[in-house]
């Protein structure tokens, strides 16, 4: 989601699109599992976890690193900020807002080319395999952090979340994506032979937990993020699948996994008692609509 290799392109004024939250005009809605997951305090850790997982696909991270100034902390922050804003608009905005935001992303990606340094061939950043990998890493990350933080989701509801995210994939131009948790797990199993902790991936991981990116996230999107970006990055890394952490050279550490779960539960608990005035407008509106229809059972699941 980067437009050029100039700092000005990435650090200029970022005009956020304020999502218009309605009960029935968006991709999801108050009955959806997607709203249940995305109204929790998990935005920044989920975005960082997705980035760390996405980086293990050599073409994905090369496409990002070769088109973005990730060594510049301002650029790195701006890229993550735009990604979280896109997720917010796609989740809570109207269908028109989501489609317009997705079109902007697609138009940028369509102009980007990467060099596969392993084969010496050029590739399009928006090739379908790459977009599918990015989508699955993002879906897995939001769901995993929701479960670890204590969001009460049954297996059927977890499946429903994955199914609903097919709508997000269609916005990116990808139709063939997993429709439930089992299919998502099978997809990751099938992708593992193609993944690697390349130099670009290790650099991306290091930057995602670097103190150079430190700032108080509560000033940006309460309650979606609390604490500093390095802390969120370290928390995100601890929730990666064991095989992904092993690729990065980190042995399994059950104590760290338990600590990450406790931290996520504490983060969710802290966000739950925040004054309403500190809650992001989209979250306030979505929570109000969810309460209003709470007597209606079931999830709004994609076909």
C-alpha positions as CSV (number, residue, x, y, z in Angstrom):
1,X,0.0,0.0,0.0
2,X,2.9,2.3,-0.7
3,X,2.9,4.6,-3.8
4,X,6.6,5.5,-4.4
5,X,10.0,5.4,-2.8
6,X,9.9,9.0,-1.7
7,X,9.5,10.0,1.9
8,X,7.0,12.7,0.9
9,X,4.7,10.1,-0.6
10,X,4.4,8.3,2.8
11,X,4.6,11.0,5.4
12,X,2.2,13.6,4.1
13,X,-1.2,14.4,5.6
14,X,-3.2,11.2,5.8
15,X,-6.9,12.0,5.5
16,X,-8.8,9.3,7.3
17,X,-12.1,8.2,5.9
18,X,-14.6,8.3,8.8
19,X,-16.7,5.1,8.4
20,X,-20.4,5.7,8.4
21,X,-21.7,2.9,10.6
22,X,-25.2,1.6,9.7
23,X,-27.1,-1.5,10.6
24,X,-27.5,-2.8,7.1
25,X,-25.6,-0.9,4.5
26,X,-22.1,-2.4,5.0
27,X,-20.3,-5.6,4.2
28,X,-21.1,-7.0,7.6
29,X,-23.4,-5.6,10.3
30,X,-24.4,-5.9,14.0
31,X,-25.3,-9.6,13.7
32,X,-21.9,-10.5,12.2
33,X,-19.0,-12.3,14.0
34,X,-16.8,-9.8,12.3
35,X,-18.2,-6.9,14.3
36,X,-17.8,-9.0,17.5
37,X,-14.1,-9.5,16.7
38,X,-13.3,-6.0,15.5
39,X,-15.0,-4.1,18.3
40,X,-12.4,-5.5,20.7
41,X,-9.1,-3.9,21.6
42,X,-6.9,-5.9,19.2
43,X,-6.4,-3.7,16.2
44,X,-2.7,-3.0,16.4
45,X,-1.5,-6.4,17.7
46,X,-3.5,-8.1,14.9
47,X,-2.1,-5.8,12.2
48,X,1.4,-6.4,13.4
49,X,1.0,-10.2,13.7
50,X,-0.4,-10.3,10.2
51,X,2.6,-8.3,8.9
52,X,5.0,-10.6,10.7
53,X,3.3,-13.7,9.2
54,X,3.0,-12.2,5.7
55,X,6.7,-11.4,5.8
56,X,7.5,-15.1,5.7
57,X,6.3,-15.3,2.0
58,X,9.4,-14.2,0.1
59,X,7.5,-12.4,-2.7
60,X,5.2,-10.7,-0.3
61,X,7.9,-9.1,1.8
62,X,10.1,-8.3,-1.2
63,X,7.1,-6.6,-2.8
64,X,6.7,-4.5,0.3
65,X,10.3,-3.8,1.0
66,X,11.2,-2.9,-2.5
67,X,8.3,-0.4,-2.8
68,X,8.3,1.1,0.7
69,X,10.9,2.9,2.8
70,X,10.5,0.6,5.7
71,X,13.8,1.7,7.2
72,X,12.2,5.1,7.9
73,X,10.1,4.9,11.1
74,X,7.7,7.6,9.9
75,X,7.0,5.6,6.7
76,X,6.6,2.3,8.7
77,X,4.1,4.0,11.0
78,X,2.2,5.5,8.2
79,X,1.9,2.2,6.4
80,X,0.6,0.4,9.5
81,X,-1.8,3.3,10.2
82,X,-3.2,3.1,6.7
83,X,-3.6,-0.7,7.0
84,X,-5.6,-0.4,10.2
85,X,-7.7,2.5,8.8
86,X,-8.5,0.3,5.8
87,X,-9.6,-2.6,8.0
88,X,-11.8,-0.2,10.0
89,X,-13.5,1.3,6.9
90,X,-14.0,-2.2,5.4
91,X,-15.4,-3.5,8.6
92,X,-17.7,-0.7,9.8
93,X,-18.2,1.6,6.8
94,X,-20.9,1.4,4.1
95,X,-20.4,-0.9,1.2
96,X,-19.7,2.2,-1.0
97,X,-17.0,3.4,1.4
98,X,-15.4,-0.1,1.6
99,X,-15.4,-0.5,-2.2
100,X,-14.0,3.0,-2.7
101,X,-11.2,2.3,-0.2
102,X,-10.5,-1.1,-1.7
103,X,-10.3,0.5,-5.2
104,X,-7.7,2.9,-4.0
105,X,-5.6,0.0,-2.6
106,X,-6.0,-2.0,-5.8
107,X,-5.0,0.9,-8.0
108,X,-1.8,1.4,-6.0
109,X,-0.9,-2.3,-6.0
110,X,-1.6,-2.6,-9.7
111,X,1.3,-0.2,-10.3
112,X,3.8,-2.0,-8.1
113,X,6.4,-4.5,-9.4
114,X,8.8,-6.6,-7.3
115,X,12.0,-8.4,-8.1
116,X,12.3,-12.0,-7.0
117,X,16.0,-12.0,-6.0
118,X,16.0,-15.8,-5.8
119,X,15.1,-16.3,-9.5
120,X,15.8,-12.9,-11.0
121,X,12.3,-12.5,-12.3
122,X,9.9,-9.6,-11.9
123,X,6.4,-10.1,-10.5
124,X,3.3,-8.0,-9.9
125,X,2.6,-7.2,-6.2
126,X,-1.1,-7.8,-6.9
127,X,-0.7,-11.3,-8.2
128,X,-3.4,-13.6,-6.9
129,X,-1.2,-15.9,-4.8
130,X,0.2,-12.9,-3.0
131,X,-3.2,-11.4,-2.3
132,X,-4.6,-14.7,-1.0
133,X,-1.6,-15.1,1.3
134,X,-2.0,-11.5,2.7
135,X,-5.8,-12.1,3.2
136,X,-5.3,-15.4,5.0
137,X,-2.6,-14.0,7.3
138,X,-4.8,-11.1,8.2
139,X,-7.9,-13.3,8.8
140,X,-5.9,-15.7,11.0
141,X,-4.4,-12.9,13.0
142,X,-7.6,-11.1,13.9
143,X,-9.3,-14.4,14.8
144,X,-6.3,-15.8,16.8
145,X,-5.9,-12.7,18.9
146,X,-9.7,-12.5,19.6
147,X,-9.6,-16.1,20.9
148,X,-6.5,-15.6,23.0
149,X,-7.8,-12.4,24.5
150,X,-10.9,-14.3,25.8
151,X,-13.6,-13.2,23.2
152,X,-16.2,-16.0,23.6
153,X,-16.4,-17.6,20.2
154,X,-17.6,-21.1,19.6
155,X,-16.0,-23.2,16.9
156,X,-19.0,-22.5,14.7
157,X,-18.6,-18.8,15.3
158,X,-14.9,-18.9,14.4
159,X,-15.9,-20.7,11.2
160,X,-18.4,-17.9,10.6
161,X,-15.7,-15.3,11.0
162,X,-13.5,-16.9,8.4
163,X,-16.5,-17.3,6.0
164,X,-17.5,-13.7,6.4
165,X,-14.0,-12.6,5.5
166,X,-14.6,-13.9,2.0
167,X,-16.3,-10.6,1.5
168,X,-13.1,-8.8,2.3
169,X,-11.2,-11.0,-0.1
170,X,-13.6,-10.2,-2.9
171,X,-12.8,-6.5,-2.4
172,X,-9.1,-7.4,-3.0
173,X,-10.1,-9.3,-6.1
174,X,-9.6,-12.8,-4.7
175,X,-12.5,-15.3,-4.7
176,X,-10.8,-18.7,-3.8
177,X,-10.0,-18.3,-0.1
178,X,-10.7,-20.5,2.9
179,X,-14.3,-20.6,4.2
180,X,-13.8,-22.1,7.7
181,X,-11.0,-22.7,10.2
182,X,-10.2,-26.1,9.0
183,X,-9.7,-24.8,5.4
184,X,-7.6,-21.9,6.8
185,X,-5.3,-24.3,8.7
186,X,-5.0,-26.6,5.6
187,X,-4.1,-23.6,3.5
188,X,-1.2,-22.7,5.9
189,X,0.0,-26.3,6.0
190,X,0.1,-26.3,2.2
191,X,2.0,-23.0,2.1
192,X,4.7,-23.8,4.6
193,X,7.1,-25.3,2.0
194,X,7.0,-22.0,0.1
195,X,7.8,-19.8,3.1
196,X,11.1,-18.7,4.4
197,X,12.6,-16.2,6.9
198,X,14.6,-14.3,4.3
199,X,16.8,-11.4,5.2
200,X,13.9,-9.1,4.3
201,X,11.6,-11.0,6.6
202,X,14.0,-10.9,9.5
203,X,14.5,-7.2,8.9
204,X,10.8,-6.6,8.9
205,X,10.4,-8.5,12.1
206,X,13.2,-6.5,13.8
207,X,11.6,-3.3,12.7
208,X,8.1,-4.3,14.0
209,X,9.5,-4.5,17.5
210,X,12.1,-1.7,17.2
211,X,12.1,1.1,19.8
212,X,12.5,3.5,16.8
213,X,8.8,3.0,16.1
214,X,7.8,3.6,19.7
215,X,4.9,6.0,20.4
216,X,1.8,6.0,22.5
217,X,-0.9,4.4,20.4
218,X,-3.7,5.5,22.6
219,X,-3.5,9.0,21.0
220,X,-4.4,7.4,17.7
221,X,-7.2,4.9,17.9
222,X,-8.5,4.2,21.4
223,X,-9.4,1.6,22.4
224,X,-8.0,-0.3,19.4
225,X,-4.5,0.1,20.7
226,X,-2.9,0.7,24.0
227,X,0.8,1.0,24.9
228,X,3.7,1.3,22.5
229,X,4.2,-0.2,19.1
230,X,7.3,-2.3,20.1
231,X,5.3,-3.8,22.9
232,X,2.4,-4.6,20.5
233,X,4.9,-6.1,18.1
234,X,6.5,-8.3,20.7
235,X,3.0,-9.4,21.9
236,X,2.0,-10.2,18.3
237,X,5.2,-12.3,17.7
238,X,4.4,-14.4,20.8
239,X,1.1,-15.4,19.2
240,X,2.5,-16.5,15.9
241,X,2.2,-20.3,15.1
242,X,5.1,-22.3,16.6
243,X,6.3,-23.1,13.0
244,X,6.4,-19.4,12.1
245,X,8.4,-18.5,15.2
246,X,10.7,-21.4,14.5
247,X,11.3,-20.1,11.0
248,X,12.4,-16.8,12.5
249,X,14.8,-18.8,14.7
250,X,12.9,-18.7,17.9
251,X,12.3,-21.9,19.8
252,X,8.9,-22.7,21.3
253,X,8.4,-21.0,24.6
254,X,5.2,-22.0,26.4
255,X,5.8,-19.4,29.2
256,X,5.9,-16.6,26.6
257,X,2.7,-18.0,25.0
258,X,1.0,-18.0,28.3
259,X,2.3,-14.5,29.1
260,X,1.0,-13.3,25.7
261,X,-2.5,-14.7,26.5
262,X,-2.5,-13.0,29.9
263,X,-1.5,-9.7,28.3
264,X,-4.2,-9.9,25.7
265,X,-6.8,-10.7,28.3
266,X,-5.6,-7.7,30.4
267,X,-5.7,-5.5,27.3
268,X,-9.3,-6.5,26.6
269,X,-10.3,-6.0,30.2
270,X,-8.7,-2.5,30.3
271,X,-10.4,-1.5,27.1
272,X,-13.8,-2.7,28.4
273,X,-13.7,-0.2,31.3
274,X,-12.5,2.8,29.2
275,X,-14.9,5.8,29.3
276,X,-17.1,5.9,26.2
277,X,-15.6,9.3,25.1
278,X,-12.2,7.6,24.6
279,X,-13.6,4.9,22.4
280,X,-13.2,5.4,18.6
281,X,-16.5,6.6,17.0
282,X,-16.8,3.6,14.7
283,X,-16.5,1.3,17.7
284,X,-19.0,3.2,19.8
285,X,-21.5,3.2,17.0
286,X,-21.0,-0.5,16.2
287,X,-21.3,-1.5,19.8
288,X,-24.6,0.5,20.1
289,X,-26.1,-1.3,17.1
290,X,-24.9,-4.7,18.4
291,X,-26.7,-4.0,21.8
292,X,-29.8,-2.9,20.0
293,X,-30.1,-6.2,18.0
294,X,-28.7,-8.5,20.7
295,X,-32.0,-10.3,21.1
296,X,-31.7,-11.6,17.5
297,X,-29.6,-14.8,17.3
298,X,-27.2,-15.9,14.7
299,X,-24.4,-14.5,12.6
300,X,-24.5,-12.7,9.3
301,X,-22.4,-15.3,7.4
302,X,-21.2,-15.0,3.9
303,X,-22.5,-17.5,1.4
